[in-house]
């Protein structure tokens, strides 16, 4: 009897979980009035949602120029580099060298994002950054502008430096609206 009761509870739990995950049964209008939560559950989805909400709120949006897929591809690249790339930091005199490697989509994302950041952010307030493509990703060299900047560089690491300054939001807007190529 105990086993039957446990099995029944497990089956009911599995069915409830499956129903909760089935987007076709969602009452989106009721959910919009919901508990006032602000996070949509996943950062790439949140970035897309933020852009689409702004575009929808603007009656002058030229939808023929909008390309959310370009933004999505860039967000995938960000995810690949941030979460899947192997980054080996090596202290060098006056700076740091980062060997960034990966395979397949990760390698391609490294070569787009890391090289692009080195070009656009190479001369920052606290460092200069250069990068070169390798067969497996890229090598980035960061040199401190002043000796006092060196601890900051080493503490941030490559991903921290790439995140400096709120430039990503403007870049995401440009990708989605076709104002600037990927």
Z-matrix of the N, CA and C atoms (Angstrom, degrees):
N
C 1 1.444
C 2 1.525 1 110.65
N 3 1.345 2 115.88 1 -42.88
C 4 1.454 3 120.66 2 -179.81
C 5 1.531 4 111.11 3 -60.84
N 6 1.345 5 117.35 4 -42.21
C 7 1.467 6 121.82 5 179.42
C 8 1.522 7 111.16 6 -64.24
N 9 1.325 8 117.27 7 -39.31
C 10 1.464 9 121.24 8 179.28
C 11 1.519 10 109.76 9 -64.80
N 12 1.335 11 117.88 10 -41.50
C 13 1.454 12 122.38 11 179.37
C 14 1.529 13 110.70 12 -64.57
N 15 1.327 14 116.80 13 -44.72
C 16 1.466 15 121.27 14 178.62
C 17 1.525 16 109.90 15 -63.15
N 18 1.321 17 117.62 16 -44.19
C 19 1.465 18 121.01 17 178.87
C 20 1.518 19 110.37 18 -61.83
N 21 1.323 20 117.44 19 -40.60
C 22 1.470 21 121.04 20 178.67
C 23 1.513 22 111.95 21 -63.43
N 24 1.326 23 116.91 22 -42.87
C 25 1.463 24 121.57 23 178.83
C 26 1.524 25 109.92 24 -64.32
N 27 1.331 26 117.55 25 -42.73
C 28 1.463 27 121.12 26 178.38
C 29 1.526 28 111.57 27 -62.60
N 30 1.313 29 117.37 28 -44.91
C 31 1.471 30 120.30 29 178.64
C 32 1.515 31 111.68 30 -62.74
N 33 1.306 32 117.80 31 -41.97
C 34 1.468 33 121.24 32 178.57
C 35 1.521 34 110.42 33 -63.68
N 36 1.325 35 116.43 34 -39.88
C 37 1.458 36 121.09 35 178.75
C 38 1.525 37 111.20 36 -64.98
N 39 1.318 38 116.88 37 -43.93
C 40 1.469 39 121.23 38 178.60
C 41 1.518 40 110.25 39 -63.05
N 42 1.317 41 118.13 40 -43.79
C 43 1.466 42 121.83 41 179.89
C 44 1.525 43 110.71 42 -63.71
N 45 1.332 44 118.04 43 -42.35
C 46 1.462 45 121.20 44 179.47
C 47 1.527 46 110.88 45 -64.76
N 48 1.329 47 116.58 46 -40.65
C 49 1.463 48 120.57 47 178.13
C 50 1.523 49 110.83 48 -64.25
N 51 1.316 50 117.71 49 -44.55
C 52 1.462 51 121.24 50 179.22
C 53 1.521 52 110.61 51 -62.21
N 54 1.324 53 117.95 52 -42.18
C 55 1.456 54 121.34 53 179.15
C 56 1.526 55 110.49 54 -64.52
N 57 1.331 56 117.53 55 -40.12
C 58 1.462 57 121.38 56 -179.75
C 59 1.524 58 111.36 57 -65.95
N 60 1.323 59 117.53 58 -28.28
C 61 1.462 60 120.91 59 -178.58
C 62 1.521 61 112.75 60 -90.67
N 63 1.325 62 118.35 61 -6.37
C 64 1.460 63 122.58 62 -179.08
C 65 1.527 64 109.28 63 -83.35
N 66 1.340 65 116.58 64 104.55
C 67 1.454 66 121.08 65 -176.87
C 68 1.529 67 113.05 66 -64.76
N 69 1.324 68 118.72 67 -20.77
C 70 1.466 69 120.57 68 -178.86
C 71 1.523 70 111.95 69 -70.40
N 72 1.321 71 117.74 70 -20.25
C 73 1.464 72 120.26 71 -179.30
C 74 1.526 73 112.39 72 -95.76
N 75 1.320 74 117.91 73 1.69
C 76 1.461 75 120.61 74 -176.87
C 77 1.523 76 111.18 75 -75.11
N 78 1.316 77 116.12 76 138.31
C 79 1.452 78 122.57 77 171.59
C 80 1.526 79 106.13 78 -95.39
N 81 1.344 80 116.14 79 91.35
C 82 1.459 81 120.50 80 -173.82
C 83 1.524 82 112.14 81 -62.28
N 84 1.322 83 118.73 82 -35.13
C 85 1.465 84 120.90 83 178.86
C 86 1.525 85 110.34 84 -64.14
N 87 1.319 86 116.88 85 -44.18
C 88 1.468 87 120.07 86 178.33
C 89 1.518 88 110.55 87 -65.69
N 90 1.325 89 115.94 88 -37.98
C 91 1.452 90 119.64 89 -179.89
C 92 1.525 91 111.12 90 -66.79
N 93 1.329 92 118.01 91 -35.66
C 94 1.461 93 121.60 92 179.12
C 95 1.529 94 110.61 93 -62.71
N 96 1.319 95 116.83 94 -31.86
C 97 1.471 96 121.21 95 177.34
C 98 1.513 97 110.97 96 -82.19
N 99 1.304 98 117.31 97 -8.75
C 100 1.464 99 127.30 98 -171.44
C 101 1.505 100 118.58 99 -42.86
N 102 1.316 101 115.80 100 -151.02
C 103 1.461 102 122.75 101 -167.79
C 104 1.524 103 114.93 102 -76.85
N 105 1.306 104 119.53 103 3.87
C 106 1.457 105 121.19 104 179.19
C 107 1.509 106 114.60 105 80.06
N 108 1.316 107 117.94 106 20.61
C 109 1.458 108 120.94 107 177.01
C 110 1.514 109 109.62 108 -68.00
N 111 1.318 110 116.99 109 150.95
C 112 1.463 111 119.45 110 -177.43
C 113 1.521 112 113.90 111 -108.37
N 114 1.319 113 119.52 112 -19.15
C 115 1.455 114 121.48 113 -176.34
C 116 1.528 115 111.02 114 -97.79
N 117 1.349 116 117.89 115 129.41
C 118 1.459 117 120.42 116 -179.86
C 119 1.521 118 114.18 117 -79.84
N 120 1.324 119 119.13 118 -0.72
C 121 1.444 120 120.92 119 171.60
C 122 1.508 121 116.63 120 107.79
N 123 1.306 122 118.94 121 -16.15
C 124 1.459 123 120.78 122 -178.76
C 125 1.521 124 106.99 123 -155.50
N 126 1.324 125 117.82 124 135.06
C 127 1.460 126 120.82 125 -170.30
C 128 1.528 127 114.33 126 -65.10
N 129 1.320 128 118.64 127 -39.76
C 130 1.469 129 119.21 128 178.54
C 131 1.524 130 110.06 129 -65.31
N 132 1.311 131 116.49 130 -42.20
C 133 1.457 132 120.67 131 177.54
C 134 1.528 133 109.78 132 -62.23
N 135 1.332 134 117.16 133 -39.59
C 136 1.464 135 121.49 134 178.74
C 137 1.527 136 111.08 135 -62.99
N 138 1.323 137 117.33 136 -40.79
C 139 1.463 138 120.47 137 179.06
C 140 1.525 139 110.66 138 -64.00
N 141 1.326 140 116.52 139 -43.57
C 142 1.467 141 120.38 140 177.51
C 143 1.527 142 109.89 141 -64.06
N 144 1.316 143 116.48 142 -44.28
C 145 1.462 144 120.39 143 -179.70
C 146 1.527 145 111.16 144 -60.00
N 147 1.315 146 117.50 145 -43.18
C 148 1.458 147 121.25 146 179.52
C 149 1.527 148 110.78 147 -59.83
N 150 1.317 149 116.62 148 -45.54
C 151 1.465 150 120.55 149 -179.69
C 152 1.532 151 110.89 150 -65.84
N 153 1.331 152 117.05 151 -46.98
C 154 1.472 153 119.05 152 -177.08
C 155 1.525 154 111.52 153 -66.04
N 156 1.328 155 117.84 154 -33.66
C 157 1.464 156 119.88 155 176.49
C 158 1.516 157 111.18 156 -64.52
N 159 1.322 158 117.03 157 -42.63
C 160 1.475 159 120.42 158 178.54
C 161 1.520 160 111.24 159 -65.69
N 162 1.322 161 115.85 160 -42.76
C 163 1.464 162 119.39 161 178.90
C 164 1.524 163 110.71 162 -63.09
N 165 1.315 164 117.12 163 -43.09
C 166 1.471 165 121.31 164 -179.49
C 167 1.524 166 111.95 165 -66.47
N 168 1.319 167 117.00 166 -30.68
C 169 1.468 168 120.89 167 -179.25
C 170 1.521 169 112.42 168 -76.87
N 171 1.326 170 117.33 169 -15.67
C 172 1.466 171 121.24 170 -178.19
C 173 1.521 172 109.64 171 -97.38
N 174 1.337 173 118.09 172 111.25
C 175 1.462 174 120.20 173 -179.00
C 176 1.536 175 112.99 174 -66.30
N 177 1.323 176 117.26 175 -13.28
C 178 1.471 177 120.96 176 -179.93
C 179 1.526 178 112.99 177 -95.18
N 180 1.327 179 117.39 178 7.42
C 181 1.462 180 119.62 179 179.20
C 182 1.524 181 110.32 180 -60.58
N 183 1.311 182 115.47 181 126.97
C 184 1.472 183 121.60 182 175.67
C 185 1.528 184 106.41 183 -92.43
N 186 1.333 185 115.91 184 93.41
C 187 1.458 186 121.42 185 -174.42
C 188 1.523 187 113.02 186 -62.94
N 189 1.320 188 117.93 187 -18.62
C 190 1.462 189 119.89 188 178.65
C 191 1.528 190 111.47 189 -70.55
N 192 1.333 191 117.70 190 -16.68
C 193 1.461 192 121.79 191 -179.90
C 194 1.525 193 112.76 192 -99.31
N 195 1.311 194 117.98 193 -8.28
C 196 1.461 195 121.80 194 -173.47
C 197 1.529 196 110.19 195 -80.31
N 198 1.344 197 115.57 196 137.41
C 199 1.463 198 120.72 197 -179.49
C 200 1.530 199 109.22 198 -140.36
N 201 1.314 200 115.71 199 81.96
C 202 1.460 201 120.83 200 179.84
C 203 1.526 202 110.57 201 -65.94
N 204 1.325 203 117.73 202 -28.45
C 205 1.465 204 119.84 203 178.27
C 206 1.529 205 111.70 204 -62.88
N 207 1.347 206 118.25 205 -34.59
C 208 1.469 207 120.60 206 177.10
C 209 1.527 208 109.87 207 -64.14
N 210 1.328 209 116.14 208 -41.75
C 211 1.462 210 119.90 209 176.57
C 212 1.522 211 110.15 210 -63.28
N 213 1.313 212 117.51 211 -44.48
C 214 1.469 213 121.55 212 -179.99
C 215 1.530 214 110.79 213 -58.44
N 216 1.322 215 117.75 214 -44.99
C 217 1.473 216 120.81 215 179.50
C 218 1.526 217 110.81 216 -60.83
N 219 1.332 218 116.64 217 -41.11
C 220 1.461 219 120.34 218 178.34
C 221 1.530 220 110.75 219 -65.23
N 222 1.324 221 117.14 220 -40.39
C 223 1.468 222 120.67 221 178.85
C 224 1.529 223 110.97 222 -64.42
N 225 1.313 224 116.36 223 -35.12
C 226 1.472 225 119.85 224 174.66
C 227 1.527 226 109.40 225 -63.99
N 228 1.337 227 117.03 226 -43.68
C 229 1.467 228 120.37 227 176.92
C 230 1.525 229 110.77 228 -58.32
N 231 1.334 230 116.45 229 -44.13
C 232 1.468 231 119.94 230 179.32
C 233 1.527 232 110.41 231 -59.40
N 234 1.315 233 116.07 232 -43.47
C 235 1.457 234 121.35 233 179.26
C 236 1.529 235 110.74 234 -62.87
N 237 1.317 236 116.85 235 -45.65
C 238 1.469 237 121.33 236 -179.91
C 239 1.522 238 111.30 237 -58.71
N 240 1.342 239 116.78 238 -48.18
C 241 1.464 240 120.13 239 -176.80
C 242 1.527 241 110.51 240 -69.73
N 243 1.326 242 117.09 241 -43.98
C 244 1.461 243 120.58 242 -176.29
C 245 1.522 244 112.45 243 -68.63
N 246 1.328 245 117.03 244 -41.87
C 247 1.462 246 120.29 245 -171.24
C 248 1.525 247 115.57 246 -104.79
N 249 1.331 248 118.06 247 -24.34
C 250 1.462 249 118.91 248 -171.65
C 251 1.526 250 114.74 249 -115.61
N 252 1.305 251 117.84 250 -21.45
C 253 1.468 252 119.94 251 179.73
C 254 1.527 253 109.89 252 -68.88
N 255 1.305 254 115.18 253 145.68
C 256 1.460 255 121.32 254 172.45
C 257 1.525 256 106.20 255 -91.04
N 258 1.316 257 117.19 256 125.26
C 259 1.460 258 121.23 257 -179.02
C 260 1.518 259 107.94 258 -122.35
N 261 1.326 260 114.97 259 117.11
C 262 1.461 261 120.63 260 178.03
C 263 1.524 262 108.09 261 -107.95
N 264 1.322 263 115.68 262 118.01
C 265 1.468 264 121.35 263 179.91
C 266 1.516 265 109.71 264 -93.17
N 267 1.318 266 114.67 265 138.03
C 268 1.467 267 120.81 266 178.73
C 269 1.524 268 107.94 267 -133.32
N 270 1.328 269 117.76 268 117.24
C 271 1.466 270 118.86 269 176.58
C 272 1.532 271 109.55 270 -66.20
N 273 1.313 272 115.83 271 136.75
C 274 1.460 273 121.29 272 174.13
C 275 1.528 274 106.96 273 -129.20
N 276 1.285 275 117.40 274 164.73
C 277 1.457 276 121.37 275 -179.35
C 278 1.526 277 109.87 276 -59.72
N 279 1.320 278 116.20 277 116.17
C 280 1.462 279 121.00 278 177.69
C 281 1.513 280 115.05 279 82.60
N 282 1.344 281 117.92 280 7.03
C 283 1.465 282 118.30 281 -178.66
C 284 1.512 283 113.34 282 -178.32
N 285 1.306 284 114.36 283 -147.65
C 286 1.465 285 120.80 284 -179.39
C 287 1.525 286 109.08 285 -151.02
N 288 1.314 287 115.15 286 151.55
C 289 1.463 288 121.24 287 175.85
C 290 1.523 289 106.92 288 -121.39
N 291 1.326 290 114.83 289 134.59
C 292 1.468 291 121.36 290 -178.29
C 293 1.522 292 108.85 291 -120.17
N 294 1.313 293 115.51 292 121.06
C 295 1.450 294 121.55 293 174.28
C 296 1.522 295 105.98 294 -97.73
N 297 1.329 296 116.16 295 116.88
C 298 1.460 297 122.11 296 -174.12
C 299 1.522 298 107.58 297 -114.35
N 300 1.331 299 116.33 298 119.29
C 301 1.460 300 119.90 299 -175.30
C 302 1.528 301 111.21 300 -132.37
N 303 1.313 302 113.45 301 159.10
C 304 1.452 303 121.08 302 176.33
C 305 1.513 304 109.14 303 -175.69
N 306 1.314 305 115.26 304 176.14
C 307 1.455 306 121.11 305 179.71
C 308 1.515 307 109.95 306 -119.82
N 309 1.335 308 116.58 307 153.76
C 310 1.456 309 121.74 308 173.97
C 311 1.512 310 113.24 309 56.82
N 312 1.329 311 116.03 310 -128.05
C 313 1.463 312 122.27 311 -177.10
C 314 1.531 313 110.92 312 -59.62
N 315 1.314 314 117.64 313 -34.79
C 316 1.463 315 120.41 314 179.58
C 317 1.523 316 110.47 315 -64.69
N 318 1.326 317 117.74 316 -45.43
C 319 1.471 318 121.51 317 178.30
C 320 1.527 319 110.52 318 -59.75
N 321 1.326 320 116.44 319 -44.57
C 322 1.465 321 120.43 320 179.50
C 323 1.529 322 111.04 321 -62.97
N 324 1.325 323 117.07 322 -40.78
C 325 1.465 324 121.63 323 178.81
C 326 1.528 325 110.53 324 -64.51
N 327 1.326 326 116.52 325 -41.49
C 328 1.472 327 121.07 326 177.22
C 329 1.520 328 109.23 327 -57.93
N 330 1.316 329 116.11 328 -47.43
C 331 1.460 330 119.69 329 -175.40
C 332 1.530 331 111.57 330 -68.19
N 333 1.319 332 118.34 331 -29.79
C 334 1.468 333 119.68 332 175.61
C 335 1.526 334 110.89 333 -78.45
N 336 1.314 335 116.82 334 -52.36
C 337 1.470 336 120.33 335 -171.27
C 338 1.518 337 114.05 336 -76.69
N 339 1.317 338 116.95 337 -48.82
C 340 1.457 339 119.66 338 -174.86
C 341 1.525 340 110.27 339 -67.16
N 342 1.322 341 116.83 340 -44.95
C 343 1.467 342 119.18 341 178.67
C 344 1.525 343 110.57 342 -64.98
N 345 1.323 344 117.24 343 -38.90
C 346 1.461 345 121.10 344 177.94
C 347 1.516 346 112.51 345 -64.27
N 348 1.321 347 116.96 346 -41.72
C 349 1.462 348 120.08 347 178.74
C 350 1.523 349 111.10 348 -66.11
N 351 1.308 350 116.96 349 -39.98
C 352 1.466 351 119.42 350 179.24
C 353 1.524 352 110.35 351 -62.03
N 354 1.324 353 116.93 352 -35.93
C 355 1.460 354 120.50 353 178.58
C 356 1.521 355 110.89 354 -71.33
N 357 1.337 356 116.90 355 -48.54
C 358 1.463 357 119.94 356 -174.49
C 359 1.527 358 113.55 357 -80.74
N 360 1.339 359 118.40 358 -27.25
C 361 1.461 360 121.41 359 -177.43
C 362 1.519 361 112.08 360 -115.86
N 363 1.297 362 117.15 361 14.58
C 364 1.454 363 121.30 362 -173.65
C 365 1.505 364 114.49 363 -59.64
N 366 1.333 365 117.01 364 -33.50
C 367 1.456 366 120.01 365 179.57
C 368 1.524 367 108.23 366 -112.14
N 369 1.323 368 115.85 367 81.45
C 370 1.465 369 121.85 368 -178.69
C 371 1.528 370 109.53 369 -94.07
N 372 1.311 371 115.31 370 178.74
C 373 1.468 372 120.30 371 -178.01
C 374 1.526 373 112.46 372 -62.17
N 375 1.336 374 116.75 373 -38.00
C 376 1.458 375 120.14 374 -172.79
C 377 1.525 376 114.59 375 -109.06
N 378 1.341 377 118.16 376 -4.29
C 379 1.457 378 119.56 377 -175.53
C 380 1.524 379 111.96 378 -159.30
N 381 1.323 380 114.29 379 167.90
C 382 1.463 381 121.99 380 165.29
C 383 1.525 382 105.73 381 -116.91
N 384 1.314 383 115.48 382 143.65
C 385 1.463 384 120.71 383 -175.13
C 386 1.524 385 108.34 384 -131.91
N 387 1.313 386 115.55 385 131.22
C 388 1.459 387 121.10 386 173.41
C 389 1.523 388 107.69 387 -129.00
N 390 1.320 389 115.74 388 155.24
C 391 1.466 390 119.28 389 179.87
C 392 1.507 391 109.65 390 -145.26
N 393 1.313 392 114.47 391 151.22
C 394 1.458 393 120.05 392 174.01
C 395 1.522 394 109.03 393 -134.79
N 396 1.298 395 114.40 394 143.07
C 397 1.471 396 121.75 395 179.04
C 398 1.517 397 109.57 396 -71.27
N 399 1.324 398 115.40 397 142.41
C 400 1.462 399 121.50 398 172.65
C 401 1.533 400 107.16 399 -125.71
N 402 1.294 401 116.41 400 173.03
C 403 1.468 402 120.68 401 -179.94
C 404 1.527 403 111.91 402 -64.05
N 405 1.335 404 117.14 403 -26.26
C 406 1.464 405 120.18 404 -177.49
C 407 1.523 406 113.69 405 -111.91
N 408 1.324 407 118.00 406 4.96
C 409 1.469 408 120.76 407 180.00
C 410 1.505 409 112.22 408 157.98
N 411 1.336 410 116.07 409 -108.85
C 412 1.465 411 120.13 410 -178.07
C 413 1.524 412 109.51 411 -160.75
N 414 1.327 413 114.42 412 159.98
C 415 1.455 414 122.04 413 170.73
C 416 1.524 415 106.39 414 -120.64
N 417 1.319 416 116.01 415 128.41
C 418 1.464 417 122.51 416 -177.70
C 419 1.526 418 108.07 417 -116.29
N 420 1.313 419 115.16 418 131.59
C 421 1.462 420 120.83 419 175.55
C 422 1.514 421 107.88 420 -115.07
N 423 1.323 422 115.70 421 127.78
C 424 1.462 423 122.24 422 -179.33
C 425 1.522 424 107.33 423 -121.12
N 426 1.324 425 115.44 424 126.74
C 427 1.461 426 120.66 425 179.19
C 428 1.525 427 108.95 426 -116.96
N 429 1.324 428 115.91 427 132.89
C 430 1.461 429 121.82 428 178.91
C 431 1.521 430 109.75 429 -69.41
N 432 1.338 431 115.85 430 140.63
C 433 1.467 432 119.21 431 175.78
C 434 1.519 433 110.74 432 -75.58
N 435 1.334 434 116.16 433 -31.27
C 436 1.460 435 121.80 434 175.67
C 437 1.525 436 107.61 435 -136.82
N 438 1.296 437 116.56 436 153.69
C 439 1.471 438 120.48 437 -179.64
C 440 1.531 439 110.85 438 -56.64
N 441 1.325 440 117.29 439 -32.85
C 442 1.464 441 120.85 440 -179.00
C 443 1.536 442 112.14 441 -69.73
N 444 1.335 443 118.05 442 -14.29
C 445 1.466 444 121.66 443 178.43
C 446 1.533 445 112.82 444 -84.66
N 447 1.309 446 116.60 445 -15.46
C 448 1.462 447 120.75 446 -176.15
C 449 1.528 448 113.69 447 -59.91
N 450 1.341 449 120.53 448 -45.42
C 451 1.473 450 118.62 449 177.74
C 452 1.533 451 112.55 450 -60.51
N 453 1.317 452 117.09 451 -36.13
C 454 1.472 453 120.97 452 178.26
C 455 1.524 454 110.48 453 -62.55
N 456 1.322 455 116.92 454 -46.78
C 457 1.466 456 122.18 455 -179.78
C 458 1.524 457 110.15 456 -59.15
N 459 1.294 458 116.35 457 -47.90
C 460 1.463 459 120.25 458 -177.17
C 461 1.527 460 111.86 459 -69.53
N 462 1.333 461 117.41 460 -32.42
C 463 1.463 462 120.89 461 178.39
C 464 1.527 463 111.78 462 -71.97
N 465 1.327 464 116.76 463 -41.24
C 466 1.464 465 120.50 464 -179.01
C 467 1.521 466 112.02 465 -70.04
N 468 1.318 467 116.67 466 -37.27
C 469 1.456 468 119.10 467 -172.87
C 470 1.525 469 109.73 468 67.56
N 471 1.302 470 116.44 469 177.42
C 472 1.462 471 120.22 470 -175.06
C 473 1.525 472 112.63 471 -62.84
N 474 1.313 473 118.11 472 -46.30
C 475 1.469 474 120.48 473 -177.97
C 476 1.520 475 110.33 474 -65.01
N 477 1.308 476 117.93 475 -41.18
C 478 1.463 477 120.64 476 177.33
C 479 1.513 478 111.97 477 -61.24
N 480 1.331 479 116.95 478 -41.54
C 481 1.467 480 119.59 479 178.30
C 482 1.525 481 110.93 480 -66.74
N 483 1.330 482 116.59 481 -39.41
C 484 1.468 483 119.32 482 179.38
C 485 1.529 484 111.17 483 -65.20
N 486 1.331 485 117.31 484 -24.67
C 487 1.464 486 120.07 485 -178.83
C 488 1.528 487 113.02 486 -86.96
N 489 1.311 488 117.93 487 -10.09
C 490 1.468 489 121.49 488 -176.90
C 491 1.519 490 111.48 489 -59.58
N 492 1.315 491 115.45 490 140.13
C 493 1.466 492 121.29 491 179.25
C 494 1.518 493 109.86 492 70.79
N 495 1.281 494 117.62 493 134.96
C 496 1.469 495 121.64 494 -174.91
C 497 1.535 496 110.86 495 -79.27
N 498 1.322 497 116.08 496 54.06
C 499 1.465 498 120.19 497 -179.52
C 500 1.525 499 112.86 498 -83.08
N 501 1.324 500 117.35 499 -20.49
C 502 1.466 501 119.64 500 -175.64
C 503 1.531 502 112.33 501 -65.08
N 504 1.323 503 117.61 502 -38.83
C 505 1.451 504 119.58 503 -178.55
C 506 1.536 505 110.85 504 -60.87
N 507 1.321 506 116.86 505 -44.49
C 508 1.469 507 120.20 506 178.21
C 509 1.530 508 110.25 507 -64.14
N 510 1.314 509 116.65 508 -40.33
C 511 1.469 510 120.98 509 178.59
C 512 1.530 511 110.41 510 -62.99
N 513 1.327 512 117.01 511 -42.74
C 514 1.469 513 120.68 512 178.92
C 515 1.524 514 110.86 513 -62.71
N 516 1.316 515 116.75 514 -41.20
C 517 1.463 516 121.03 515 178.04
C 518 1.532 517 109.97 516 -61.83
N 519 1.315 518 116.30 517 -44.59
C 520 1.470 519 120.39 518 -179.70
C 521 1.522 520 111.79 519 -63.84
N 522 1.321 521 117.53 520 -40.21
C 523 1.463 522 120.25 521 177.79
C 524 1.528 523 110.81 522 -62.35
N 525 1.326 524 116.34 523 -47.59
C 526 1.466 525 121.28 524 -176.60
C 527 1.518 526 112.24 525 -67.15
N 528 1.318 527 117.61 526 -34.20
C 529 1.464 528 120.14 527 -175.51
C 530 1.528 529 113.16 528 -96.69
N 531 1.321 530 116.82 529 1.11
C 532 1.461 531 120.33 530 177.81
C 533 1.516 532 113.49 531 74.81
N 534 1.338 533 117.15 532 15.99
C 535 1.459 534 119.81 533 -179.28
C 536 1.521 535 112.97 534 -76.28
N 537 1.330 536 116.36 535 -21.89
C 538 1.464 537 119.74 536 -178.96
C 539 1.516 538 108.50 537 -150.54
N 540 1.315 539 118.04 538 137.19
C 541 1.461 540 119.77 539 179.51
C 542 1.518 541 111.76 540 -67.74
N 543 1.328 542 115.27 541 159.83
C 544 1.472 543 123.46 542 178.07
C 545 1.504 544 107.26 543 -62.62
